[in-house]
């Protein structure tokens, strides 16, 4: 599939281009960026990929491509995805999938009418630690889970000033749209749509304009409760996962290694890709459990094989949860969701 990558910031450069280029069923045919420095990097790393200076130019040539991957700044995700669908291309959209759940549903309806695939890029479903939790649940090792704790906590006391930390609501710069969408998606993937949402969303750093600290509590219909934390001001991060069940508990510290490898320029794949250090393995009621291999490459392998590895409806549900979280934080109430 001839693939056009729209955007070449951190997401495009680290999380998309390497996997598109490495997947035999895909060809990185073009990268859309008007930034001269990023254009030079593309020429160096992917000399066979054409550089297109603007999305508008790419739309005019849409019939030259089979797949578009949207990884532009958050405020453009929905509009760029709509354009790629209207021009007849299967489309992958980075998170957040859209600015609202209504916008997400409208995109999914458009894809259905066009007979096209529309796939949210929730790559964290292929984190090794998350895969381990899913495996333990599938095997029944934990029994009936009553609490699922999940954290993306970082220590970044200085504000970087990028659009990701913009206070303009149109930029979708809140940490809830950034790390929070991954946390919510993982909870939905494991336990399904919740029946209610409670949240605390704050801006803590003195120079920050966007939310940089959040806690969400999701109550699921099976009785499990997901407690989700995202923070840029965690000097002492808690466990990545703490899952409590009627039979056992699983506790895991540290982050999946794939992100740091990608930021360092590592080529994905190979025998050691995604392997966790033994000293970082989690424990099942005190007994070490080898972490499953992280495998972001499986997302694009599924795309190349004609699949939709993450349903668009899950992204719509995730954005409903995000909207309920903001409402809960404003009103100090628990917000019910229709089931």
PyMOL commands that set and color helices and strands:
alter all, ss='L'
color gray80, all
select helices_A, chain A and resi 10-22+36-45+55-60+62-64+74-86+101-114+123-126+128-139+163-165+169-171+179-191+258-263+278-280+297-304+312-331
alter helices_A, ss='H'
color red, helices_A
select strands_A, chain A and resi 2-6+27-32+50-52+67-70+90-94+118-121+145-153+194-202+213-220+225-231+241-245+249-252+282-284+287-289+335-336
alter strands_A, ss='S'
color yellow, strands_A
deselect
rebuild
show_as cartoon
